[in-house]
Every structure is written in structure tokens, then in C-alpha cells.
Amino acid sequence: MPKSFWIPIPAELLMTAVIAAASGSLAADALPVTAPSPAERDPNRVTFAFSPYLWIAGITGDTAVFGLPEVHSSESFGDILKDVDFGFMGAGELRYGYFSVLSDISYARVTSDSATPRGVLADSVDLKQETFSAMLGVGYTLIGNEESRLDAVVGAKLWWTETTISFAGGPLGGTSGTDEATWVDGLAGFRGVYSLTPEIYLTGWGYIGAGGADLDWDIMAGVGYKWKESISAVIGYRALGVDYSNGSLTNDIVEHGPILGVVFRF
């Protein structure tokens, strides 16, 4: 069965994917990585796979800029779809034998008026955040045959985020601030696939790391269906989190929700 993977297009964006093809304070990150599909019958052939996907993720977390009070966000899937201004997601995998090169890029711009200011210094707060993430990794098959595969993966993830917080009412009414940050995290983990039938397979991954952020993690579990040799679809559930602070900007969020992708193999 042809070998491939399914990839995610973070956070913050998945909703955007719905709007534009879509990970950071919204559901657009990304981040992501790729989900494999059953192994190739010819392991010595170079293959490439690309996958756009939708990630309908809600988000929970805390954000702050320039020492202003933290604001707390807790948005459902529906809230995110309403608040996303623009986003896109895309991922790919180049594979030869036991080795693979993975990439995952995502961007999202979200504007929300449902964030909650900490304390009683303001009545309400508007939160606008742009987030971009790009992951590049290398995988190696530890165990593999035509029915299943387990890959070890190491890589790096680049993050960029710009956050604007505007307070209304109370002592902080009329106060606003904008800050941005760029950092890189190292990631390591596993991804795998197990065929239930020639067409249906289980797939998933788990990654964890740190670097510029104190913690960066991403997990997914799903079910895939191969329509034909070159096209398959995957549906599952994904969650990721990042905890970043540089003394000026704080971005401590968790995103989670259903994910749907289509895999094109060449």
C-alpha cells in the first residue's frame, strides 16, 4: 500500500482552513507535522505527499504584552470560526526507504472581543493576534512493514506571533499595547500507522520539545481511508500547546479540536 502521511495547516488556522484552506492565541498554529498512511510496497521509490487540512480547534490560554495585565481566552470551535480573519495551513513529506523529511506551515490572524481581563482593572478587552509557525523535521522508520510503521522524528519549529491587546472601561479603559516575538523550539517524538483493512488505517503522532518556549507539544490520533493509490482522507482529533514568555510578551495557550485532511501522493 502506498506510503504517505497526513499533515496538518496550526492554529489558529484550521477554522481558516474552512474559509481559505487553512496555529499564537487562536487555533491556527500548527503546527504541525504529518500523519503517515500505510507503507509503500516499493520502499526504494522516492515519494512526495502534500496535504491541506481543516482544524476546527477551540483555544484556552493566557496572553499579555508589555507588563499589562494578562487576559484569558476560552473560545469554542464556533467562536474561532467567527473570529478568524484569515489563515492557511499546508504540510508535506518527502520519503525514501526508511528516511523522510517533513514540513508543516501555518498562519492565522484572529480578532476576538471575548477575552477576559484578569482582575477588575477593565470591563472588557479586545484581542488581535497573528501567528505563523513552520516545522521542519527528519524521520526514521524504527519498525515497518506493509501493514504498519513506527517512525522516530526530530525537528525544529519556528514561531512568530504579534499580539495587540486593547482594554475598555475601568482604570485601564483606553489602554492598548502591541508586541511581537520570534523563537525556535526543538521537537522530538514518534508517529505511526496501522492498517485495519487495505483501505482503512489508524494513524497518529506525539511530539514534545522546548527552546525559546518553556514547553511545546503536539498530539493527534485519527482514522484514514484510502480512496485510491494517490488520494486518501483522514479524520481525527488534535491538541497542541505552547508556553512562551520573554518578559514582555506572554503566550500560554492550548488548542484542541477535530481535524480533517486530504492527502495527495506523488
C-alpha positions as CSV (number, residue, x, y, z in Angstrom):
1,M,0.0,0.0,0.0
2,P,1.5,3.4,-0.8
3,K,3.3,5.1,2.0
4,S,2.4,8.6,3.0
5,F,1.4,10.7,5.9
6,W,-1.2,13.1,6.8
7,I,-0.3,16.5,7.6
8,P,-1.5,19.3,9.2
9,I,-2.3,23.6,8.1
10,P,-1.7,25.0,13.4
11,A,-3.9,27.2,14.7
12,E,-5.2,29.0,14.9
13,L,-6.0,28.4,11.4
14,L,-7.9,25.4,11.0
15,M,-11.0,27.4,11.1
16,T,-9.4,29.5,8.5
17,A,-8.8,26.4,6.5
18,V,-12.5,26.2,6.3
19,I,-12.6,29.7,4.9
20,A,-9.4,29.9,3.0
21,A,-7.8,26.4,3.1
22,A,-6.2,26.8,6.1
23,S,-2.0,27.6,14.9
24,G,-0.5,32.4,18.9
25,S,-3.5,32.8,20.7
26,L,-6.0,31.2,18.3
27,A,-6.5,28.0,16.7
28,A,-4.1,28.4,13.9
29,D,-0.7,27.1,15.0
30,A,0.4,24.5,13.9
31,L,1.7,23.2,13.7
32,P,2.2,20.7,12.6
33,V,3.8,17.6,11.4
34,T,2.4,14.8,9.3
35,A,0.3,11.8,9.7
36,P,1.5,8.7,7.8
37,S,-0.6,6.3,5.8
38,P,0.1,2.6,5.2
39,A,3.6,1.7,4.0
40,E,4.8,1.5,0.3
41,R,5.2,-1.8,-1.4
42,D,8.3,-0.4,-3.1
43,P,10.4,1.1,-0.2
44,N,13.2,2.2,-2.6
45,R,11.0,4.6,-4.5
46,V,11.1,8.4,-3.7
47,T,7.6,9.6,-2.9
48,F,6.1,13.0,-2.0
49,A,2.9,13.8,-0.2
50,F,1.1,17.1,0.3
51,S,-2.0,17.7,2.5
52,P,-4.2,20.7,3.1
53,Y,-6.4,20.3,6.2
54,L,-9.0,21.9,8.4
55,W,-8.5,22.0,12.1
56,I,-11.7,23.2,13.9
57,A,-9.9,23.9,17.2
58,G,-11.0,25.8,20.2
59,I,-8.5,27.6,22.3
60,T,-7.8,28.3,26.0
61,G,-4.9,30.3,27.5
62,D,-3.4,33.5,28.8
63,T,-1.8,36.3,26.9
64,A,-0.1,39.6,28.0
65,V,2.1,42.3,26.4
66,F,4.4,44.9,27.9
67,G,3.6,44.1,31.5
68,L,-0.1,44.9,31.1
69,P,-2.5,42.5,33.0
70,E,-2.9,39.1,31.5
71,V,-6.1,38.4,29.5
72,H,-7.7,35.0,29.5
73,S,-9.2,33.4,26.3
74,S,-11.6,30.5,26.2
75,E,-13.2,30.1,22.8
76,S,-15.2,27.2,21.4
77,F,-15.0,25.9,17.9
78,G,-17.8,28.2,16.8
79,D,-16.1,31.2,18.4
80,I,-13.0,30.6,16.4
81,L,-14.8,30.2,13.1
82,K,-16.4,33.6,13.8
83,D,-13.2,35.4,14.9
84,V,-10.7,34.2,12.3
85,D,-9.9,36.9,9.8
86,F,-7.6,34.9,7.5
87,G,-5.5,31.7,7.6
88,F,-3.9,28.9,5.7
89,M,-2.2,25.5,6.5
90,G,-0.2,23.1,4.5
91,A,2.2,20.2,5.0
92,G,4.4,17.8,3.0
93,E,6.6,14.8,3.3
94,L,9.4,13.5,1.1
95,R,10.2,9.8,1.7
96,Y,12.9,7.4,0.6
97,G,13.1,4.0,2.2
98,Y,13.4,4.3,6.0
99,F,14.0,8.1,5.8
100,S,11.6,11.0,5.5
101,V,11.7,14.8,5.5
102,L,8.7,16.5,7.0
103,S,7.4,20.1,6.8
104,D,4.3,21.9,8.1
105,I,3.4,25.6,7.7
106,S,0.5,27.5,9.2
107,Y,-0.6,31.1,9.5
108,A,-3.7,32.7,11.2
109,R,-5.0,36.1,12.0
110,V,-7.7,36.3,14.7
111,T,-9.6,39.1,16.3
112,S,-11.7,38.5,19.4
113,D,-13.7,40.6,21.8
114,S,-14.5,37.6,24.1
115,A,-11.2,37.6,26.1
116,T,-11.5,38.3,29.8
117,P,-9.2,40.8,31.7
118,R,-7.7,39.5,34.9
119,G,-8.8,41.4,38.0
120,V,-11.1,44.4,37.9
121,L,-8.9,46.9,36.1
122,A,-11.1,46.8,32.9
123,D,-14.6,45.9,31.9
124,S,-13.7,44.2,28.6
125,V,-10.8,43.6,26.3
126,D,-10.2,43.1,22.5
127,L,-7.5,40.7,21.5
128,K,-5.9,40.6,18.0
129,Q,-3.3,38.0,17.2
130,E,-1.3,36.9,14.2
131,T,0.6,33.6,14.4
132,F,2.9,31.9,12.0
133,S,4.7,28.6,12.5
134,A,6.9,26.4,10.3
135,M,8.1,22.9,11.3
136,L,10.9,21.0,9.6
137,G,11.8,17.5,10.7
138,V,13.6,14.3,9.8
139,G,12.0,10.9,10.4
140,Y,13.4,7.3,10.5
141,T,11.4,4.1,10.5
142,L,12.1,2.0,13.6
143,I,9.6,-0.7,12.8
144,G,7.8,-1.1,9.5
145,N,6.1,-3.4,7.0
146,E,3.2,-3.2,4.6
147,E,0.7,-3.2,7.4
148,S,2.3,-0.8,10.0
149,R,5.1,1.7,10.6
150,L,6.6,3.5,13.6
151,D,8.8,6.5,12.9
152,A,11.1,8.4,15.2
153,V,11.1,12.1,14.4
154,V,13.4,15.0,15.4
155,G,13.0,18.6,14.1
156,A,12.7,22.3,14.8
157,K,9.7,24.6,14.8
158,L,9.9,28.3,14.1
159,W,7.2,30.6,15.7
160,W,6.3,34.2,15.1
161,T,3.4,36.0,16.8
162,E,2.2,39.5,17.1
163,T,-0.4,40.4,19.7
164,T,-2.4,43.5,20.3
165,I,-4.5,43.9,23.5
166,S,-7.0,46.8,23.9
167,F,-8.8,47.4,27.2
168,A,-12.2,49.2,27.6
169,G,-13.8,50.5,30.8
170,G,-12.4,50.7,34.3
171,P,-9.0,52.2,35.2
172,L,-7.3,50.6,32.1
173,G,-10.0,51.9,29.7
174,G,-8.4,53.2,26.5
175,T,-5.1,51.4,27.2
176,S,-3.6,49.2,24.5
177,G,-0.3,47.6,23.6
178,T,1.2,45.6,20.8
179,D,4.2,43.2,21.0
180,E,5.7,40.5,18.8
181,A,8.2,37.7,19.3
182,T,10.1,35.1,17.2
183,W,11.6,31.9,18.6
184,V,12.6,28.4,17.7
185,D,11.8,25.1,19.6
186,G,13.4,21.7,19.1
187,L,10.9,18.8,18.9
188,A,11.2,15.0,19.1
189,G,8.7,12.2,19.2
190,F,7.0,9.4,17.2
191,R,4.4,9.0,14.5
192,G,2.9,5.8,13.3
193,V,0.3,4.0,11.2
194,Y,-1.6,0.6,11.4
195,S,-3.7,-0.9,8.6
196,L,-7.0,-2.4,9.7
197,T,-8.0,-3.2,6.1
198,P,-6.5,-2.4,2.7
199,E,-8.4,0.9,2.7
200,I,-8.8,1.8,6.4
201,Y,-5.9,2.6,8.7
202,L,-5.2,4.2,12.1
203,T,-2.7,7.0,12.3
204,G,-1.2,9.5,14.8
205,W,1.7,11.3,16.3
206,G,3.1,12.7,19.5
207,Y,5.8,15.4,19.8
208,I,7.3,17.4,22.7
209,G,10.0,19.9,23.0
210,A,11.3,23.3,24.1
211,G,13.7,26.0,23.3
212,G,12.5,29.6,23.1
213,A,9.4,28.3,24.7
214,D,9.3,26.6,28.1
215,L,7.1,23.8,26.6
216,D,5.9,22.9,23.1
217,W,3.8,19.8,22.4
218,D,1.5,18.4,19.7
219,I,-0.5,15.1,19.6
220,M,-3.0,13.7,17.1
221,A,-5.0,10.4,16.6
222,G,-7.1,9.7,13.6
223,V,-8.6,7.2,11.1
224,G,-7.7,7.3,7.4
225,Y,-9.4,6.0,4.3
226,K,-7.6,5.4,1.0
227,W,-9.9,6.3,-1.9
228,K,-7.3,5.4,-4.5
229,E,-3.5,4.9,-4.7
230,S,-2.9,8.7,-4.9
231,I,-5.6,10.1,-2.7
232,S,-6.7,9.4,0.9
233,A,-8.6,11.2,3.7
234,V,-8.0,11.4,7.4
235,I,-10.3,12.5,10.2
236,G,-9.2,12.7,13.9
237,Y,-8.6,14.9,16.9
238,R,-5.6,17.1,17.6
239,A,-4.3,19.0,20.5
240,L,-1.2,21.2,20.9
241,G,0.1,23.6,23.5
242,V,2.9,26.2,23.7
243,D,4.1,28.1,26.8
244,Y,6.2,31.1,25.8
245,S,7.3,34.2,27.7
246,N,10.1,36.7,27.1
247,G,9.4,39.1,30.0
248,S,7.4,41.4,27.7
249,L,5.1,39.1,25.9
250,T,3.3,36.0,27.3
251,N,1.7,33.4,25.1
252,D,0.5,30.3,27.1
253,I,-2.2,28.5,25.1
254,V,-3.7,25.1,24.4
255,E,-5.6,24.4,21.2
256,H,-7.7,21.3,20.6
257,G,-10.4,20.0,18.3
258,P,-11.4,17.8,15.3
259,I,-9.1,17.8,12.3
260,L,-9.9,16.7,8.7
261,G,-7.3,16.4,5.9
262,V,-6.9,15.2,2.3
263,V,-3.6,13.5,1.3
264,F,-2.2,13.7,-2.3
265,R,0.6,11.3,-3.0
266,F,3.0,11.5,-6.0
